[in-house]
Amino acid sequence: MSNLPHNPLIKTVLALAIASSLLGCSSLGVQPWEKDQFAREDMALNSEKLDLALDDHIYFSKEGTSGGRSLAGGGCGCN
């Protein structure tokens, strides 16, 4: 037995719903003219220097190491 609806209107609506759900997200993404917004300095992950310093302090206090973000080695002496 088939559980599919037999009404043509229901089949059409169901097909349109499936097609729109598949095609609805096909145009997502960054266009070339939008990329300048992500290149701004305030959009960088490390734009706030004070927040970055505090995050480093907390991380290295918990880890018991120093360095490692932009320097070689992790503070254990095994460069």
Backbone hydrogen bonds, N-H to C=O, Kabsch-Sander energy under -0.5 kcal/mol:
donor,donor_aa,acceptor,acceptor_aa,energy
11,K,7,N,-2.1
12,T,8,P,-2.3
13,V,9,L,-2.5
14,L,10,I,-2.6
15,A,11,K,-2.5
16,L,12,T,-2.5
17,A,13,V,-2.3
18,I,14,L,-2.3
19,A,15,A,-2.6
20,S,16,L,-2.6
21,S,17,A,-1.9
22,L,18,I,-1.9
23,L,19,A,-2.2
24,G,20,S,-1.5
26,S,23,L,-1.1
28,L,25,C,-1.2
31,Q,29,G,-0.6
34,E,31,Q,-1.7
35,K,31,Q,-0.7
35,K,32,P,-0.7
37,Q,34,E,-1.4
38,F,34,E,-0.6
38,F,35,K,-0.5
39,A,35,K,-0.9
40,R,37,Q,-0.6
43,M,40,R,-1.1
44,A,41,E,-1.3
47,S,44,A,-1.2
49,K,47,S,-0.9
52,L,48,E,-2.2
53,A,49,K,-2.3
54,L,50,L,-2.4
55,D,51,D,-2.6
56,D,52,L,-2.2
57,H,53,A,-2.2
58,I,54,L,-2.4
59,Y,55,D,-2.6
60,F,56,D,-2.9
61,S,57,H,-1.7
62,K,58,I,-1.9
63,E,59,Y,-2.4
64,G,60,F,-1.7
65,T,60,F,-0.7
